[in-house]
């Protein structure tokens, strides 16, 4: 099954983030996208979303 990472990320952005502001290091949508990728079996950053608007928020891109 193939997902459009951009549309999925946009959907995740609409979810309420219940974390305390001082606990937020990465956007909730990004965390959810990475967790979903891990659940689907991705083990390397290369297999995670490579869409520029998402990828530039990832820690492995510096």
HTML snippet that shows the backbone in 3Dmol.js (N, CA, C, O; Angstrom):
<script src="https://3Dmol.org/build/3Dmol-min.js"></script>
<div id="view" style="width:600px;height:400px;position:relative"></div>
<script>
const pdb = `
ATOM      1  N   UNK A   1       0.846  -1.166   0.000  1.00  0.00           N
ATOM      2  CA  UNK A   1       0.000   0.000   0.000  1.00  0.00           C
ATOM      3  C   UNK A   1       0.898   1.238   0.000  1.00  0.00           C
ATOM      4  O   UNK A   1       1.904   1.284   0.708  1.00  0.00           O
ATOM      5  N   UNK A   2       0.532   2.220  -0.785  1.00  0.00           N
ATOM      6  CA  UNK A   2       1.316   3.446  -0.907  1.00  0.00           C
ATOM      7  C   UNK A   2       0.492   4.617  -0.380  1.00  0.00           C
ATOM      8  O   UNK A   2      -0.700   4.738  -0.660  1.00  0.00           O
ATOM      9  N   UNK A   3       1.153   5.470   0.384  1.00  0.00           N
ATOM     10  CA  UNK A   3       0.502   6.656   0.933  1.00  0.00           C
ATOM     11  C   UNK A   3       1.194   7.892   0.398  1.00  0.00           C
ATOM     12  O   UNK A   3       2.398   7.881   0.141  1.00  0.00           O
ATOM     13  N   UNK A   4       0.438   8.944   0.235  1.00  0.00           N
ATOM     14  CA  UNK A   4       1.002  10.246  -0.107  1.00  0.00           C
ATOM     15  C   UNK A   4       1.429  10.877   1.218  1.00  0.00           C
ATOM     16  O   UNK A   4       0.586  11.307   2.005  1.00  0.00           O
ATOM     17  N   UNK A   5       2.735  10.931   1.458  1.00  0.00           N
ATOM     18  CA  UNK A   5       3.248  11.422   2.738  1.00  0.00           C
ATOM     19  C   UNK A   5       2.797  12.850   3.023  1.00  0.00           C
ATOM     20  O   UNK A   5       2.514  13.191   4.171  1.00  0.00           O
ATOM     21  N   UNK A   6       2.727  13.684   1.994  1.00  0.00           N
ATOM     22  CA  UNK A   6       2.305  15.074   2.188  1.00  0.00           C
ATOM     23  C   UNK A   6       0.874  15.180   2.680  1.00  0.00           C
ATOM     24  O   UNK A   6       0.580  15.959   3.586  1.00  0.00           O
ATOM     25  N   UNK A   7      -0.019  14.395   2.082  1.00  0.00           N
ATOM     26  CA  UNK A   7      -1.428  14.430   2.502  1.00  0.00           C
ATOM     27  C   UNK A   7      -1.593  13.833   3.897  1.00  0.00           C
ATOM     28  O   UNK A   7      -2.380  14.334   4.700  1.00  0.00           O
ATOM     29  N   UNK A   8      -0.855  12.770   4.183  1.00  0.00           N
ATOM     30  CA  UNK A   8      -0.928  12.149   5.496  1.00  0.00           C
ATOM     31  C   UNK A   8      -0.394  13.110   6.560  1.00  0.00           C
ATOM     32  O   UNK A   8      -0.977  13.238   7.636  1.00  0.00           O
ATOM     33  N   UNK A   9       0.713  13.782   6.252  1.00  0.00           N
ATOM     34  CA  UNK A   9       1.289  14.764   7.178  1.00  0.00           C
ATOM     35  C   UNK A   9       0.287  15.897   7.433  1.00  0.00           C
ATOM     36  O   UNK A   9       0.105  16.325   8.573  1.00  0.00           O
ATOM     37  N   UNK A  10      -0.352  16.373   6.379  1.00  0.00           N
ATOM     38  CA  UNK A  10      -1.345  17.447   6.517  1.00  0.00           C
ATOM     39  C   UNK A  10      -2.503  16.992   7.404  1.00  0.00           C
ATOM     40  O   UNK A  10      -3.009  17.763   8.219  1.00  0.00           O
ATOM     41  N   UNK A  11      -2.915  15.740   7.242  1.00  0.00           N
ATOM     42  CA  UNK A  11      -3.984  15.204   8.085  1.00  0.00           C
ATOM     43  C   UNK A  11      -3.541  15.163   9.545  1.00  0.00           C
ATOM     44  O   UNK A  11      -4.292  15.558  10.437  1.00  0.00           O
ATOM     45  N   UNK A  12      -2.324  14.687   9.784  1.00  0.00           N
ATOM     46  CA  UNK A  12      -1.806  14.609  11.155  1.00  0.00           C
ATOM     47  C   UNK A  12      -1.678  15.992  11.783  1.00  0.00           C
ATOM     48  O   UNK A  12      -1.808  16.128  13.000  1.00  0.00           O
ATOM     49  N   UNK A  13      -1.425  17.023  10.975  1.00  0.00           N
ATOM     50  CA  UNK A  13      -1.317  18.382  11.504  1.00  0.00           C
ATOM     51  C   UNK A  13      -2.641  18.862  12.088  1.00  0.00           C
ATOM     52  O   UNK A  13      -2.654  19.729  12.961  1.00  0.00           O
ATOM     53  N   UNK A  14      -3.741  18.314  11.619  1.00  0.00           N
ATOM     54  CA  UNK A  14      -5.056  18.713  12.109  1.00  0.00           C
ATOM     55  C   UNK A  14      -5.436  18.087  13.448  1.00  0.00           C
ATOM     56  O   UNK A  14      -6.447  18.458  14.043  1.00  0.00           O
ATOM     57  N   UNK A  15      -4.627  17.137  13.924  1.00  0.00           N
ATOM     58  CA  UNK A  15      -4.916  16.500  15.206  1.00  0.00           C
ATOM     59  C   UNK A  15      -4.460  17.381  16.357  1.00  0.00           C
ATOM     60  O   UNK A  15      -3.470  18.104  16.242  1.00  0.00           O
ATOM     61  N   UNK A  16      -5.181  17.318  17.456  1.00  0.00           N
ATOM     62  CA  UNK A  16      -4.833  18.125  18.624  1.00  0.00           C
ATOM     63  C   UNK A  16      -3.595  17.561  19.305  1.00  0.00           C
ATOM     64  O   UNK A  16      -3.519  16.361  19.573  1.00  0.00           O
ATOM     65  N   UNK A  17      -2.635  18.417  19.583  1.00  0.00           N
ATOM     66  CA  UNK A  17      -1.410  18.032  20.279  1.00  0.00           C
ATOM     67  C   UNK A  17      -1.604  18.339  21.759  1.00  0.00           C
ATOM     68  O   UNK A  17      -1.729  19.503  22.141  1.00  0.00           O
ATOM     69  N   UNK A  18      -1.629  17.304  22.593  1.00  0.00           N
ATOM     70  CA  UNK A  18      -1.901  17.494  24.016  1.00  0.00           C
ATOM     71  C   UNK A  18      -0.622  17.584  24.851  1.00  0.00           C
ATOM     72  O   UNK A  18      -0.677  17.628  26.080  1.00  0.00           O
ATOM     73  N   UNK A  19       0.529  17.612  24.175  1.00  0.00           N
ATOM     74  CA  UNK A  19       1.785  17.734  24.926  1.00  0.00           C
ATOM     75  C   UNK A  19       1.935  19.153  25.475  1.00  0.00           C
ATOM     76  O   UNK A  19       1.397  20.110  24.918  1.00  0.00           O
ATOM     77  N   UNK A  20       2.679  19.267  26.578  1.00  0.00           N
ATOM     78  CA  UNK A  20       2.993  20.582  27.122  1.00  0.00           C
ATOM     79  C   UNK A  20       3.995  21.255  26.190  1.00  0.00           C
ATOM     80  O   UNK A  20       4.887  20.592  25.660  1.00  0.00           O
ATOM     81  N   UNK A  21       3.859  22.568  25.983  1.00  0.00           N
ATOM     82  CA  UNK A  21       4.754  23.261  25.044  1.00  0.00           C
ATOM     83  C   UNK A  21       6.243  23.031  25.327  1.00  0.00           C
ATOM     84  O   UNK A  21       7.037  22.939  24.391  1.00  0.00           O
ATOM     85  N   UNK A  22       6.626  22.938  26.589  1.00  0.00           N
ATOM     86  CA  UNK A  22       8.037  22.730  26.912  1.00  0.00           C
ATOM     87  C   UNK A  22       8.511  21.304  26.585  1.00  0.00           C
ATOM     88  O   UNK A  22       9.712  21.037  26.573  1.00  0.00           O
ATOM     89  N   UNK A  23       7.576  20.403  26.325  1.00  0.00           N
ATOM     90  CA  UNK A  23       7.922  19.023  25.969  1.00  0.00           C
ATOM     91  C   UNK A  23       8.061  18.826  24.466  1.00  0.00           C
ATOM     92  O   UNK A  23       8.522  17.777  24.017  1.00  0.00           O
ATOM     93  N   UNK A  24       7.670  19.821  23.695  1.00  0.00           N
ATOM     94  CA  UNK A  24       7.648  19.678  22.240  1.00  0.00           C
ATOM     95  C   UNK A  24       9.021  19.972  21.659  1.00  0.00           C
ATOM     96  O   UNK A  24       9.539  21.084  21.761  1.00  0.00           O
ATOM     97  N   UNK A  25       9.606  18.927  21.035  1.00  0.00           N
ATOM     98  CA  UNK A  25      10.868  19.103  20.336  1.00  0.00           C
ATOM     99  C   UNK A  25      10.650  18.987  18.832  1.00  0.00           C
ATOM    100  O   UNK A  25      11.289  19.693  18.051  1.00  0.00           O
ATOM    101  N   UNK A  26       9.753  18.101  18.430  1.00  0.00           N
ATOM    102  CA  UNK A  26       9.412  17.890  17.032  1.00  0.00           C
ATOM    103  C   UNK A  26       7.912  18.012  16.877  1.00  0.00           C
ATOM    104  O   UNK A  26       7.171  17.687  17.805  1.00  0.00           O
ATOM    105  N   UNK A  27       7.443  18.476  15.725  1.00  0.00           N
ATOM    106  CA  UNK A  27       6.000  18.585  15.501  1.00  0.00           C
ATOM    107  C   UNK A  27       5.320  17.225  15.643  1.00  0.00           C
ATOM    108  O   UNK A  27       5.854  16.202  15.215  1.00  0.00           O
ATOM    109  N   UNK A  28       4.147  17.231  16.242  1.00  0.00           N
ATOM    110  CA  UNK A  28       3.404  15.990  16.458  1.00  0.00           C
ATOM    111  C   UNK A  28       3.167  15.245  15.151  1.00  0.00           C
ATOM    112  O   UNK A  28       3.277  14.019  15.114  1.00  0.00           O
ATOM    113  N   UNK A  29       2.846  15.959  14.084  1.00  0.00           N
ATOM    114  CA  UNK A  29       2.575  15.318  12.796  1.00  0.00           C
ATOM    115  C   UNK A  29       3.792  14.529  12.313  1.00  0.00           C
ATOM    116  O   UNK A  29       3.647  13.429  11.778  1.00  0.00           O
ATOM    117  N   UNK A  30       4.976  15.081  12.497  1.00  0.00           N
ATOM    118  CA  UNK A  30       6.198  14.404  12.089  1.00  0.00           C
ATOM    119  C   UNK A  30       6.415  13.144  12.919  1.00  0.00           C
ATOM    120  O   UNK A  30       6.759  12.094  12.375  1.00  0.00           O
ATOM    121  N   UNK A  31       6.219  13.241  14.221  1.00  0.00           N
ATOM    122  CA  UNK A  31       6.379  12.085  15.103  1.00  0.00           C
ATOM    123  C   UNK A  31       5.414  10.975  14.690  1.00  0.00           C
ATOM    124  O   UNK A  31       5.806   9.811  14.609  1.00  0.00           O
ATOM    125  N   UNK A  32       4.168  11.325  14.430  1.00  0.00           N
ATOM    126  CA  UNK A  32       3.176  10.323  14.027  1.00  0.00           C
ATOM    127  C   UNK A  32       3.545   9.672  12.696  1.00  0.00           C
ATOM    128  O   UNK A  32       3.362   8.468  12.521  1.00  0.00           O
ATOM    129  N   UNK A  33       4.061  10.461  11.763  1.00  0.00           N
ATOM    130  CA  UNK A  33       4.454   9.921  10.464  1.00  0.00           C
ATOM    131  C   UNK A  33       5.613   8.935  10.623  1.00  0.00           C
ATOM    132  O   UNK A  33       5.632   7.889   9.975  1.00  0.00           O
ATOM    133  N   UNK A  34       6.566   9.264  11.472  1.00  0.00           N
ATOM    134  CA  UNK A  34       7.706   8.378  11.714  1.00  0.00           C
ATOM    135  C   UNK A  34       7.251   7.109  12.416  1.00  0.00           C
ATOM    136  O   UNK A  34       7.699   6.017  12.067  1.00  0.00           O
ATOM    137  N   UNK A  35       6.374   7.234  13.396  1.00  0.00           N
ATOM    138  CA  UNK A  35       5.853   6.056  14.092  1.00  0.00           C
ATOM    139  C   UNK A  35       5.113   5.153  13.103  1.00  0.00           C
ATOM    140  O   UNK A  35       5.279   3.934  13.135  1.00  0.00           O
ATOM    141  N   UNK A  36       4.316   5.732  12.246  1.00  0.00           N
ATOM    142  CA  UNK A  36       3.599   4.948  11.245  1.00  0.00           C
ATOM    143  C   UNK A  36       4.581   4.216  10.327  1.00  0.00           C
ATOM    144  O   UNK A  36       4.375   3.045  10.007  1.00  0.00           O
ATOM    145  N   UNK A  37       5.638   4.897   9.907  1.00  0.00           N
ATOM    146  CA  UNK A  37       6.648   4.271   9.052  1.00  0.00           C
ATOM    147  C   UNK A  37       7.315   3.103   9.780  1.00  0.00           C
ATOM    148  O   UNK A  37       7.560   2.058   9.177  1.00  0.00           O
ATOM    149  N   UNK A  38       7.606   3.272  11.063  1.00  0.00           N
ATOM    150  CA  UNK A  38       8.212   2.195  11.849  1.00  0.00           C
ATOM    151  C   UNK A  38       7.264   1.014  11.965  1.00  0.00           C
ATOM    152  O   UNK A  38       7.689  -0.134  11.839  1.00  0.00           O
ATOM    153  N   UNK A  39       5.995   1.275  12.202  1.00  0.00           N
ATOM    154  CA  UNK A  39       5.000   0.202  12.295  1.00  0.00           C
ATOM    155  C   UNK A  39       4.941  -0.567  10.976  1.00  0.00           C
ATOM    156  O   UNK A  39       4.729  -1.779  10.963  1.00  0.00           O
ATOM    157  N   UNK A  40       5.129   0.147   9.875  1.00  0.00           N
ATOM    158  CA  UNK A  40       5.088  -0.486   8.553  1.00  0.00           C
ATOM    159  C   UNK A  40       6.397  -1.179   8.196  1.00  0.00           C
ATOM    160  O   UNK A  40       6.513  -1.758   7.116  1.00  0.00           O
ATOM    161  N   UNK A  41       7.382  -1.129   9.089  1.00  0.00           N
ATOM    162  CA  UNK A  41       8.611  -1.888   8.885  1.00  0.00           C
ATOM    163  C   UNK A  41       9.832  -1.115   8.448  1.00  0.00           C
ATOM    164  O   UNK A  41      10.867  -1.728   8.187  1.00  0.00           O
ATOM    165  N   UNK A  42       9.766   0.198   8.354  1.00  0.00           N
ATOM    166  CA  UNK A  42      10.938   0.978   7.951  1.00  0.00           C
ATOM    167  C   UNK A  42      11.942   1.032   9.102  1.00  0.00           C
ATOM    168  O   UNK A  42      11.579   1.306  10.246  1.00  0.00           O
ATOM    169  N   UNK A  43      13.216   0.765   8.778  1.00  0.00           N
ATOM    170  CA  UNK A  43      14.262   0.761   9.795  1.00  0.00           C
ATOM    171  C   UNK A  43      15.352   1.804   9.548  1.00  0.00           C
ATOM    172  O   UNK A  43      16.214   2.013  10.401  1.00  0.00           O
ATOM    173  N   UNK A  44      15.317   2.457   8.384  1.00  0.00           N
ATOM    174  CA  UNK A  44      16.361   3.408   8.028  1.00  0.00           C
ATOM    175  C   UNK A  44      15.735   4.730   7.601  1.00  0.00           C
ATOM    176  O   UNK A  44      14.659   4.744   7.003  1.00  0.00           O
ATOM    177  N   UNK A  45      16.405   5.843   7.907  1.00  0.00           N
ATOM    178  CA  UNK A  45      15.865   7.155   7.520  1.00  0.00           C
ATOM    179  C   UNK A  45      15.567   7.267   6.024  1.00  0.00           C
ATOM    180  O   UNK A  45      14.669   8.014   5.636  1.00  0.00           O
ATOM    181  N   UNK A  46      16.294   6.550   5.187  1.00  0.00           N
ATOM    182  CA  UNK A  46      16.069   6.610   3.749  1.00  0.00           C
ATOM    183  C   UNK A  46      14.696   6.121   3.342  1.00  0.00           C
ATOM    184  O   UNK A  46      14.204   6.481   2.272  1.00  0.00           O
ATOM    185  N   UNK A  47      14.067   5.305   4.178  1.00  0.00           N
ATOM    186  CA  UNK A  47      12.746   4.784   3.865  1.00  0.00           C
ATOM    187  C   UNK A  47      11.623   5.640   4.384  1.00  0.00           C
ATOM    188  O   UNK A  47      10.453   5.375   4.107  1.00  0.00           O
ATOM    189  N   UNK A  48      11.966   6.662   5.132  1.00  0.00           N
ATOM    190  CA  UNK A  48      10.962   7.561   5.685  1.00  0.00           C
ATOM    191  C   UNK A  48      10.656   8.658   4.680  1.00  0.00           C
ATOM    192  O   UNK A  48      11.356   8.788   3.676  1.00  0.00           O
ATOM    193  N   UNK A  49       9.622   9.447   4.933  1.00  0.00           N
ATOM    194  CA  UNK A  49       9.202  10.458   3.955  1.00  0.00           C
ATOM    195  C   UNK A  49      10.363  11.308   3.455  1.00  0.00           C
ATOM    196  O   UNK A  49      11.152  11.834   4.240  1.00  0.00           O
ATOM    197  N   UNK A  50      10.450  11.431   2.156  1.00  0.00           N
ATOM    198  CA  UNK A  50      11.529  12.186   1.544  1.00  0.00           C
ATOM    199  C   UNK A  50      11.010  13.457   0.890  1.00  0.00           C
ATOM    200  O   UNK A  50      11.743  14.138   0.174  1.00  0.00           O
ATOM    201  N   UNK A  51       9.756  13.770   1.137  1.00  0.00           N
ATOM    202  CA  UNK A  51       9.167  14.976   0.583  1.00  0.00           C
ATOM    203  C   UNK A  51       9.834  16.188   1.251  1.00  0.00           C
ATOM    204  O   UNK A  51       9.887  16.241   2.480  1.00  0.00           O
ATOM    205  N   UNK A  52      10.335  17.145   0.497  1.00  0.00           N
ATOM    206  CA  UNK A  52      11.106  18.257   1.069  1.00  0.00           C
ATOM    207  C   UNK A  52      10.414  18.983   2.213  1.00  0.00           C
ATOM    208  O   UNK A  52      11.073  19.334   3.192  1.00  0.00           O
ATOM    209  N   UNK A  53       9.126  19.217   2.125  1.00  0.00           N
ATOM    210  CA  UNK A  53       8.435  19.964   3.177  1.00  0.00           C
ATOM    211  C   UNK A  53       8.414  19.186   4.491  1.00  0.00           C
ATOM    212  O   UNK A  53       8.310  19.785   5.561  1.00  0.00           O
ATOM    213  N   UNK A  54       8.511  17.877   4.421  1.00  0.00           N
ATOM    214  CA  UNK A  54       8.526  17.042   5.616  1.00  0.00           C
ATOM    215  C   UNK A  54       9.964  16.748   6.026  1.00  0.00           C
ATOM    216  O   UNK A  54      10.308  16.841   7.204  1.00  0.00           O
ATOM    217  N   UNK A  55      10.798  16.398   5.064  1.00  0.00           N
ATOM    218  CA  UNK A  55      12.146  15.965   5.352  1.00  0.00           C
ATOM    219  C   UNK A  55      12.983  17.032   6.043  1.00  0.00           C
ATOM    220  O   UNK A  55      13.836  16.702   6.867  1.00  0.00           O
ATOM    221  N   UNK A  56      12.761  18.303   5.726  1.00  0.00           N
ATOM    222  CA  UNK A  56      13.604  19.347   6.347  1.00  0.00           C
ATOM    223  C   UNK A  56      13.309  19.491   7.843  1.00  0.00           C
ATOM    224  O   UNK A  56      14.079  20.137   8.554  1.00  0.00           O
ATOM    225  N   UNK A  57      12.218  18.907   8.336  1.00  0.00           N
ATOM    226  CA  UNK A  57      11.905  18.957   9.759  1.00  0.00           C
ATOM    227  C   UNK A  57      12.549  17.795  10.515  1.00  0.00           C
ATOM    228  O   UNK A  57      12.512  17.766  11.745  1.00  0.00           O
ATOM    229  N   UNK A  58      13.133  16.849   9.804  1.00  0.00           N
ATOM    230  CA  UNK A  58      13.662  15.634  10.421  1.00  0.00           C
ATOM    231  C   UNK A  58      15.075  15.870  10.958  1.00  0.00           C
ATOM    232  O   UNK A  58      15.877  16.576  10.348  1.00  0.00           O
ATOM    233  N   UNK A  59      15.356  15.276  12.086  1.00  0.00           N
ATOM    234  CA  UNK A  59      16.651  15.458  12.737  1.00  0.00           C
ATOM    235  C   UNK A  59      17.790  14.899  11.912  1.00  0.00           C
ATOM    236  O   UNK A  59      18.906  15.408  12.019  1.00  0.00           O
ATOM    237  N   UNK A  60      17.572  13.867  11.083  1.00  0.00           N
ATOM    238  CA  UNK A  60      18.672  13.267  10.348  1.00  0.00           C
ATOM    239  C   UNK A  60      19.102  14.125   9.153  1.00  0.00           C
ATOM    240  O   UNK A  60      20.087  13.808   8.486  1.00  0.00           O
ATOM    241  N   UNK A  61      18.377  15.194   8.884  1.00  0.00           N
ATOM    242  CA  UNK A  61      18.753  16.084   7.784  1.00  0.00           C
ATOM    243  C   UNK A  61      19.526  17.304   8.267  1.00  0.00           C
ATOM    244  O   UNK A  61      19.839  18.202   7.486  1.00  0.00           O
ATOM    245  N   UNK A  62      19.824  17.325   9.539  1.00  0.00           N
ATOM    246  CA  UNK A  62      20.616  18.430  10.105  1.00  0.00           C
ATOM    247  C   UNK A  62      19.817  19.646  10.189  1.00  0.00           C
ATOM    248  O   UNK A  62      20.312  20.679  10.640  1.00  0.00           O
TER     249      UNK A  62
END
`;
const viewer = $3Dmol.createViewer("view");
viewer.addModel(pdb, "pdb");
viewer.setStyle({}, {cartoon: {color: "spectrum"}});
viewer.zoomTo();
viewer.render();
</script>
